[in-house]
Amino acid sequence: MTPLERALRERIAAEGPISVEAYMEACNAYYYATRDPLGVQGDFTTAPEISQMFGEIVGAALADCWKRAGGPKDAIYVELGPGRGTLAADALRLLRAAGFEGQVHLVETSAILRDRQAEAVPGAIWHDNVDDLPARPLLLVANEFLDALPIRQHVGAMERRVTVVAGGLAFDRDGEIVETSPAREAVVRSIATCLADRGGVALFIDYGHERFAPGDTLQAVRHHRFSPVLAEPGEQDLTTHVDFEAVAEAAEYSGARVTRVVTQGEWLMRLGIKARAQALSRAHAERAEEVQSALERLTAREHMGQLFKVLAIHSPDWPVPAGFE
Ligand code: SAH
């Protein structure tokens, strides 16, 4: 039994069944605090870890928006859940080249990942929570961050819970499941309020759906494979599909503007990833094959191109970011 499973069973014995939300929160807090889960040796690989092109496109999109907004000097680069800091390093290369000299603020709870980020992004400033970010114009990106935040599941009027049955963890009910995520909406509201008050743009990239639909999307991944969600608590990555309709509503409610939701493939293509791939291949002929395969993984429908979506939230006073029309 994993150490976290022992703790969860004691909690259930003392308090009764715990919500799916409490389960997911406890599992991911433990999981991210105890490891660097990224890459071939780990549990999953994210877009910035596939190729530098991903972070460069993000940086170019933010730089373009910042310039068209008049290049405010007090703007800051912000990333939520920056993993190894790879995306930040790649995006900042482009932003710095465009003349951006602002601070770098990272929202990260894992001490292990903060160490990795410190190597990739010297001089960064860390926060535990989005509410602690300074009130400045934001150039923000969050890749595969919202999917890790806890969700609630309801079956009819009843909240779905995790309990112990016949000596093992089990869900207390089944049926048609509706998911909501107060934690996710709180993050989006906080960012959208800052954007509306101070200016800026935020890119949210994640797998999920454009319109709300009922269904159970909670999944566990370990060593690049799906695994039962109640198995080995704290030792596998728990995520859900992001309901971008709920994200957009929360942002608009807080006074920010939202773009359409576009697929990652479409967005990267519109922002010129093909030209970037050609330039990289010409400059490093020995890496041409690797670059071509990364381009496929990031954009092809059967890989990340279709399931992953991009949504931008921006200040009403800032231009609409490129790639959404
Ligand atoms: N964006 C990175 C990593 C994605 S993994 C990439 O694309 O490679 C999820 C990241 O979010 C990790 O850095 C994890 O430690 C962080 N994270 C998860 N839950 C968090 C929370 N509640 N608050 C802050 N960071 C969190």
Residues whose N, C-alpha, C, O or C-beta is under 5 A from the ligand:
A	BS01	SAH	Y32 T46 P48 L80 G81 P82 G83 V107 E108 T109 S110 L113 D128 N143 E144 F145 A148
